[in-house]
């Protein structure tokens, strides 16, 4: 959409010629013959840019600038000035004008300035939209659940986000620990500063110190230039240390000092750099046990564990599974562009009875896959992975039949699952199920499992 510009000058020739040039460039242009007329227009319409002369009757350009700043501060202003009014122009720049141009007007010059100004406005707008999107993504909208366990998590996030305390987030892999860390950051006073994530287990042991603290050129073989580490990059914001238990012991000592002293010493230097960083760490291990076995420093553990926020597993909040599943269906329906409205009852029962070893991450992956392969408007058991198909036979049916039929279905599913788990080694299956081999063969035949 082209920018909307108001040209304000008491000299009609300047107004007309400047408006003509700007319209040829594709801008939407209006004119005002003095500051008072311009002010009335600004009260009734929004302009991206006002180009105004300084010396005009009824209201000077400097006064108009003050009123624009008060009414619509997002409107940019370029001052038109004579050489003799440069001092006034400089004052106008200090009071909020974006630029100025001298009389006689060089049209090429003003077009370049306007283009540069609009490019900058667009960049700022895009950055603001991106920041809002990031904040929306990592507010509570991605943390789904209505269970009592999750409500406690939400309350804790809101409470700790307002503080500067170090937070240790615990829970199984796949429970959403990074989402919680980001929610803490983007709901804190540091939300407009960097959120820097570091996976402590993904960086090799000989590089992690350099990655965290930075290094000086020549500090070690391969250090061909100075490098800013993650700690410095997070200055003013939050450093997220994912899987902190994987950090080498010798580095844990240095991290402890950083947290206590709030300063870092890059590799290969002897000087310290002050930093202002909030620390949020996660682990899927029991750090107390790691301390007792000598794999994690006790002093660092207590320094990190100012606030512990434990994420419940899906086993502890099964009532959230349908809510999560619907949330992911909506997410991937939009991303993939398929008209999938939801999940049918049999597939939902399978989801509810499945053992979610990969927690929420596994549930999300399965729903994404199911949306891709769904043939109808609702996801069915057949759209779920093969490993979940057994559950349609094992689960209590919506309309119970005879008990004998149900027991046979359960037994069939149990035997098939055991066969798949043991790679169809019937000797192993017979021992596992405490059955005679001949009995197992008979049941395999009776249940049609030969293939």
C-alpha positions as CSV (number, residue, x, y, z in Angstrom):
1,X,0.0,0.0,0.0
2,X,1.5,3.4,-1.0
3,X,2.4,5.9,1.7
4,X,0.1,8.8,2.4
5,X,1.8,12.2,2.4
6,X,0.6,15.7,3.4
7,X,2.6,18.6,1.8
8,X,2.3,21.9,3.7
9,X,3.6,25.1,2.3
10,X,2.2,28.6,1.8
11,X,3.9,28.9,-1.6
12,X,1.5,27.3,-4.1
13,X,4.2,26.6,-6.6
14,X,6.1,24.4,-4.1
15,X,3.0,22.7,-3.0
16,X,1.9,21.9,-6.6
17,X,5.3,20.8,-7.9
18,X,6.2,18.7,-4.9
19,X,2.8,17.0,-4.9
20,X,3.1,16.3,-8.7
21,X,6.5,14.7,-8.3
22,X,5.4,12.5,-5.3
23,X,2.2,11.4,-7.1
24,X,4.3,10.3,-10.1
25,X,6.3,8.1,-7.6
26,X,3.0,6.4,-6.6
27,X,2.4,8.2,-3.2
28,X,-1.0,9.3,-2.1
29,X,-0.7,13.1,-1.7
30,X,-2.8,15.9,-0.1
31,X,-1.9,19.6,0.2
32,X,-2.4,22.3,2.9
33,X,-1.6,26.0,2.4
34,X,-0.5,26.6,6.0
35,X,0.0,24.9,9.4
36,X,-3.6,25.6,10.6
37,X,-5.2,23.9,7.6
38,X,-2.7,21.0,7.9
39,X,-3.6,20.6,11.6
40,X,-7.3,20.4,10.8
41,X,-6.6,17.7,8.2
42,X,-4.4,15.7,10.7
43,X,-7.2,15.7,13.2
44,X,-9.5,14.0,10.7
45,X,-7.1,11.6,8.8
46,X,-3.9,9.7,9.3
47,X,-0.7,10.5,7.3
48,X,2.4,8.4,7.1
49,X,4.5,11.5,6.4
50,X,4.1,15.3,6.6
51,X,6.5,17.5,4.6
52,X,6.1,21.0,6.0
53,X,7.7,24.4,5.5
54,X,9.0,26.1,8.7
55,X,8.0,29.7,8.1
56,X,4.2,30.0,7.4
57,X,1.4,32.3,8.4
58,X,-1.2,31.2,11.0
59,X,0.9,28.3,12.3
60,X,4.6,27.7,11.9
61,X,6.0,24.4,10.9
62,X,7.7,23.9,14.3
63,X,4.3,24.4,16.1
64,X,2.7,21.9,13.7
65,X,5.5,19.4,14.5
66,X,4.7,19.7,18.2
67,X,1.0,19.0,17.5
68,X,1.8,16.0,15.2
69,X,4.0,14.5,17.9
70,X,1.2,14.8,20.4
71,X,-1.6,13.5,18.2
72,X,0.0,10.9,16.0
73,X,3.6,10.3,17.1
74,X,4.0,7.5,14.5
75,X,3.6,10.1,11.7
76,X,7.0,11.1,10.3
77,X,7.9,14.8,9.6
78,X,10.4,16.3,7.1
79,X,11.0,20.1,7.5
80,X,11.5,22.4,4.5
81,X,13.8,25.2,5.4
82,X,15.7,28.1,4.0
83,X,19.5,28.2,4.7
84,X,19.0,31.0,7.2
85,X,16.7,28.9,9.4
86,X,19.1,26.1,10.0
87,X,19.2,26.7,13.7
88,X,15.4,26.4,13.9
89,X,15.6,23.2,11.8
90,X,18.2,21.7,14.2
91,X,15.8,22.4,17.1
92,X,13.0,20.8,15.1
93,X,15.1,17.7,14.6
94,X,15.7,17.5,18.3
95,X,12.0,17.8,18.9
96,X,11.1,14.8,16.7
97,X,11.4,15.7,13.0
98,X,13.0,12.9,11.0
99,X,14.8,15.0,8.4
100,X,15.0,18.3,6.6
101,X,15.5,19.6,3.1
102,X,16.9,23.1,2.0
103,X,15.2,25.5,-0.4
104,X,15.4,25.5,-3.4
105,X,14.1,21.9,-3.3
106,X,16.1,19.3,-5.1
107,X,13.5,16.8,-6.0
108,X,15.9,13.9,-6.4
109,X,17.2,14.5,-3.0
110,X,13.8,14.6,-1.3
111,X,12.7,11.4,-3.1
112,X,15.8,9.6,-1.8
113,X,15.1,10.8,1.7
114,X,11.4,9.8,1.5
115,X,12.2,6.4,0.2
116,X,14.8,5.8,2.9
117,X,12.3,7.0,5.6
118,X,9.5,4.7,4.3
119,X,12.0,1.7,4.1
120,X,12.9,2.3,7.7
121,X,9.2,2.6,8.8
122,X,8.5,-0.7,7.0
123,X,11.4,-2.4,8.7
124,X,10.3,-1.1,12.1
125,X,6.7,-2.3,11.4
126,X,7.9,-5.7,10.4
127,X,10.1,-6.0,13.5
128,X,7.1,-5.0,15.7
129,X,4.9,-7.6,14.0
130,X,7.6,-10.2,14.4
131,X,8.0,-9.4,18.0
132,X,4.3,-9.6,18.6
133,X,4.2,-12.9,16.8
134,X,7.1,-14.2,18.9
135,X,5.4,-13.0,22.1
136,X,2.1,-14.5,21.0
137,X,3.8,-17.8,20.2
138,X,5.5,-18.0,23.6
139,X,2.8,-16.6,25.8
140,X,0.4,-19.1,27.4
141,X,-1.3,-19.9,24.1
142,X,1.2,-22.7,23.3
143,X,0.9,-24.2,26.9
144,X,-2.3,-26.1,26.6
145,X,-4.2,-27.8,29.4
146,X,-7.0,-27.3,31.9
147,X,-5.9,-29.9,34.5
148,X,-5.2,-29.0,38.0
149,X,-1.5,-29.9,37.5
150,X,-1.2,-27.5,34.5
151,X,-3.1,-24.7,36.3
152,X,-0.5,-24.8,39.0
153,X,2.2,-24.6,36.3
154,X,0.5,-21.5,34.8
155,X,0.3,-19.8,38.2
156,X,4.0,-20.5,38.9
157,X,5.0,-19.1,35.5
158,X,3.0,-15.9,36.2
159,X,4.6,-15.5,39.6
160,X,8.2,-16.2,38.7
161,X,8.1,-14.3,35.4
162,X,7.8,-11.0,37.3
163,X,11.0,-11.8,39.3
164,X,14.7,-11.9,38.4
165,X,15.1,-15.3,40.1
166,X,16.9,-18.3,38.5
167,X,14.5,-21.0,37.6
168,X,15.1,-24.7,37.2
169,X,12.4,-26.5,35.0
170,X,12.2,-30.2,35.5
171,X,10.2,-32.9,33.8
172,X,10.4,-35.7,31.2
173,X,11.7,-35.1,27.7
174,X,8.9,-33.8,25.5
175,X,6.8,-32.1,28.2
176,X,7.4,-28.6,26.9
177,X,10.2,-27.3,29.1
178,X,11.5,-24.8,26.5
179,X,8.0,-23.5,25.9
180,X,7.8,-22.8,29.7
181,X,11.2,-21.1,29.6
182,X,10.1,-18.8,26.8
183,X,6.8,-18.1,28.5
184,X,8.7,-17.0,31.6
185,X,11.0,-14.7,29.4
186,X,8.2,-13.2,27.3
187,X,6.1,-12.4,30.3
188,X,9.0,-10.8,32.2
189,X,10.5,-7.3,32.2
190,X,13.2,-8.6,29.9
191,X,10.7,-9.5,27.1
192,X,12.2,-6.9,24.7
193,X,15.7,-8.2,25.3
194,X,17.3,-11.4,23.8
195,X,16.2,-14.9,24.7
196,X,19.3,-17.1,23.9
197,X,18.8,-20.9,24.0
198,X,21.8,-23.2,24.5
199,X,21.5,-27.0,24.4
200,X,24.3,-28.1,26.8
201,X,24.3,-31.6,25.4
202,X,24.5,-30.6,21.7
203,X,27.9,-28.8,21.9
204,X,31.1,-30.8,22.1
205,X,32.9,-30.6,25.4
206,X,36.0,-28.9,24.0
207,X,33.9,-26.1,22.4
208,X,31.2,-25.4,25.0
209,X,33.4,-23.0,27.1
210,X,34.1,-20.9,24.0
211,X,30.5,-21.0,22.9
212,X,29.3,-19.8,26.3
213,X,32.0,-17.3,27.2
214,X,33.4,-16.3,23.8
215,X,37.0,-16.2,23.0
216,X,39.9,-13.9,21.8
217,X,41.5,-14.4,18.5
218,X,44.4,-16.9,18.8
219,X,43.1,-18.3,22.1
220,X,43.3,-21.8,20.6
221,X,43.8,-23.5,17.3
222,X,41.0,-22.5,15.0
223,X,40.2,-19.2,16.8
224,X,40.8,-17.0,13.8
225,X,38.8,-14.1,15.1
226,X,37.2,-12.7,18.3
227,X,33.9,-14.4,19.1
228,X,31.0,-13.2,21.3
229,X,29.7,-16.0,23.4
230,X,26.1,-16.9,24.3
231,X,26.4,-15.2,27.7
232,X,27.3,-11.9,26.2
233,X,24.7,-12.3,23.4
234,X,22.0,-12.7,26.2
235,X,23.1,-9.5,28.0
236,X,20.0,-7.8,29.3
237,X,17.8,-10.8,28.5
238,X,17.5,-14.5,29.4
239,X,20.0,-17.3,28.9
240,X,18.2,-20.7,28.6
241,X,20.4,-23.6,29.4
242,X,18.7,-26.7,28.1
243,X,19.6,-30.0,29.7
244,X,22.0,-28.4,32.2
245,X,23.0,-31.9,33.6
246,X,25.0,-32.4,30.4
247,X,27.4,-29.5,31.2
248,X,30.9,-30.7,32.0
249,X,32.0,-30.5,35.7
250,X,34.9,-28.1,35.0
251,X,32.6,-25.7,33.3
252,X,30.0,-25.9,36.0
253,X,32.5,-24.1,38.3
254,X,32.8,-21.2,35.8
255,X,29.1,-21.0,35.3
256,X,28.6,-20.8,39.1
257,X,31.0,-17.8,39.2
258,X,29.1,-16.1,36.4
259,X,25.8,-16.4,38.2
260,X,27.3,-15.1,41.5
261,X,29.6,-12.4,40.1
262,X,27.6,-11.4,37.0
263,X,30.7,-11.2,34.9
264,X,32.5,-13.3,32.3
265,X,36.1,-13.8,31.2
266,X,36.3,-14.8,27.5
267,X,38.7,-17.7,26.6
268,X,42.2,-16.3,26.0
269,X,41.7,-13.1,28.0
270,X,42.5,-12.0,31.6
271,X,39.8,-9.3,31.8
272,X,36.2,-9.6,33.0
273,X,33.1,-8.3,31.2
274,X,30.1,-7.4,33.3
275,X,26.8,-8.9,32.1
276,X,23.2,-8.7,33.2
277,X,21.6,-12.1,32.4
278,X,18.7,-14.1,33.9
279,X,19.3,-17.8,34.0
280,X,16.6,-20.4,33.2
281,X,17.8,-24.1,33.1
282,X,16.1,-27.4,32.4
283,X,16.8,-31.0,33.1
284,X,15.0,-34.4,32.5
285,X,17.3,-36.0,35.2
286,X,17.0,-35.9,39.0
287,X,19.8,-33.4,39.7
288,X,19.8,-34.3,43.4
289,X,20.8,-37.8,42.4
290,X,23.4,-36.4,40.0
291,X,24.8,-34.4,42.9
292,X,25.0,-37.5,45.1
293,X,26.8,-39.5,42.4
294,X,29.3,-36.7,41.8
295,X,28.1,-35.8,38.3
296,X,26.8,-32.4,39.2
297,X,28.1,-29.7,41.5
298,X,26.1,-29.3,44.7
299,X,26.7,-25.5,44.9
300,X,25.6,-25.0,41.3
301,X,22.5,-27.1,41.9
302,X,21.4,-24.9,44.8
303,X,22.2,-21.8,42.9
304,X,20.1,-22.9,39.9
305,X,17.3,-24.4,42.0
306,X,16.1,-21.1,43.5
307,X,12.7,-21.8,42.0
308,X,11.9,-25.4,40.7
309,X,9.1,-25.7,38.3
310,X,8.1,-29.3,37.6
311,X,6.2,-30.1,34.4
312,X,3.7,-33.0,34.8
313,X,3.8,-35.9,32.4
314,X,0.7,-36.8,30.3
315,X,0.2,-39.8,32.7
316,X,-0.4,-37.2,35.4
317,X,-2.8,-35.2,33.4
318,X,-4.7,-37.5,31.0
319,X,-7.7,-35.1,30.9
320,X,-5.5,-32.7,28.9
321,X,-4.9,-35.2,26.1
322,X,-8.1,-34.4,24.2
323,X,-7.5,-30.7,24.6
324,X,-3.9,-31.0,23.3
325,X,-4.9,-33.3,20.5
326,X,-7.6,-30.8,19.3
327,X,-5.0,-27.9,19.6
328,X,-2.5,-29.7,17.4
329,X,-5.3,-30.7,14.9
330,X,-6.1,-27.0,14.5
331,X,-2.5,-26.0,14.2
332,X,-1.6,-28.5,11.5
333,X,-4.9,-28.2,9.7
334,X,-3.9,-24.6,9.0
335,X,-0.2,-25.3,8.2
336,X,-0.9,-28.3,5.9
337,X,-4.1,-26.9,4.4
338,X,-6.4,-29.9,5.0
339,X,-10.0,-29.8,6.0
340,X,-9.6,-32.0,9.1
341,X,-12.3,-31.0,11.7
342,X,-11.2,-33.2,14.6
343,X,-10.7,-36.7,15.9
344,X,-13.4,-39.4,16.0
345,X,-14.2,-41.2,19.3
346,X,-12.4,-44.5,18.5
347,X,-9.1,-42.6,17.7
348,X,-9.5,-40.4,20.8
349,X,-9.9,-43.5,23.0
350,X,-6.7,-44.9,21.4
351,X,-4.9,-41.6,22.2
352,X,-6.2,-41.7,25.8
353,X,-5.0,-45.3,26.4
354,X,-1.6,-44.9,24.6
355,X,1.6,-44.9,26.7
356,X,3.1,-41.5,25.8
357,X,6.8,-42.2,26.4
358,X,7.7,-39.1,24.3
359,X,5.1,-37.0,26.1
360,X,3.5,-33.9,24.5
361,X,6.2,-33.9,21.7
362,X,5.2,-37.4,20.7
363,X,1.5,-36.5,20.8
364,X,2.1,-33.5,18.5
365,X,4.1,-35.5,16.0
366,X,1.4,-38.2,15.8
367,X,-1.3,-35.6,15.3
368,X,0.7,-33.9,12.6
369,X,1.2,-37.3,10.8
370,X,-2.5,-38.1,11.2
371,X,-3.6,-34.8,9.7
372,X,-1.3,-35.5,6.7
373,X,-2.8,-39.0,6.1
374,X,-6.4,-38.3,7.1
375,X,-8.7,-39.4,4.4
376,X,-11.9,-37.9,5.9
377,X,-12.9,-34.9,7.9
378,X,-12.2,-36.7,11.2
379,X,-9.1,-38.6,12.1
380,X,-9.7,-42.3,12.7
381,X,-7.7,-45.1,14.2
382,X,-6.6,-46.0,10.7
383,X,-4.9,-42.6,10.4
384,X,-2.8,-43.2,13.5
385,X,0.5,-45.0,13.4
386,X,0.5,-48.8,13.0
387,X,1.6,-49.3,16.6
388,X,-1.6,-47.7,17.8
389,X,-3.9,-49.8,15.7
390,X,-3.9,-52.6,18.3
391,X,-5.7,-50.2,20.7
392,X,-8.9,-50.2,18.7
393,X,-9.3,-53.9,19.6
394,X,-8.1,-53.7,23.2
395,X,-10.1,-50.8,24.4
396,X,-13.5,-51.0,26.0
397,X,-16.0,-50.6,23.1
398,X,-18.7,-47.9,23.1
399,X,-21.4,-50.6,23.0
400,X,-20.2,-53.6,25.0
401,X,-21.0,-57.0,23.6
402,X,-20.4,-60.3,25.4
403,X,-17.7,-60.5,27.9
404,X,-16.2,-63.5,26.1
405,X,-15.8,-61.6,22.8
406,X,-14.2,-58.7,24.7
407,X,-11.7,-61.0,26.4
408,X,-10.8,-62.6,23.1
409,X,-10.2,-59.2,21.5
410,X,-7.9,-58.2,24.5
411,X,-6.0,-61.5,24.2
412,X,-5.6,-61.2,20.5
413,X,-4.2,-57.7,20.8
414,X,-1.9,-58.7,23.7
415,X,-0.4,-61.6,21.7
416,X,0.0,-59.5,18.6
417,X,1.8,-56.8,20.6
418,X,4.1,-59.4,22.1
419,X,4.9,-60.9,18.7
420,X,5.8,-57.4,17.3
421,X,7.8,-56.5,20.4
422,X,9.8,-59.8,20.1
423,X,10.3,-59.6,16.3
424,X,7.9,-62.6,15.9
425,X,10.2,-64.9,17.7
426,X,7.6,-67.4,19.0
427,X,9.9,-69.1,21.5
428,X,10.5,-65.7,23.2
429,X,6.8,-64.8,23.1
430,X,5.8,-68.2,24.6
431,X,8.2,-67.6,27.5
432,X,7.2,-64.0,27.9
433,X,3.5,-64.9,28.0
434,X,4.1,-68.1,30.1
435,X,2.4,-70.2,27.5
436,X,3.3,-73.6,26.0
437,X,4.7,-73.2,22.4
438,X,1.9,-75.4,21.0
439,X,-0.7,-73.3,22.8
440,X,0.8,-70.2,21.4
441,X,0.7,-71.6,17.8
442,X,-3.0,-72.6,18.3
443,X,-3.9,-69.1,19.5
444,X,-2.0,-67.5,16.6
445,X,-4.1,-69.7,14.2
446,X,-7.4,-69.1,16.0
447,X,-6.9,-65.3,16.0
448,X,-5.7,-65.2,12.4
449,X,-2.2,-63.9,13.2
450,X,-0.2,-66.3,11.0
451,X,0.9,-63.4,8.8
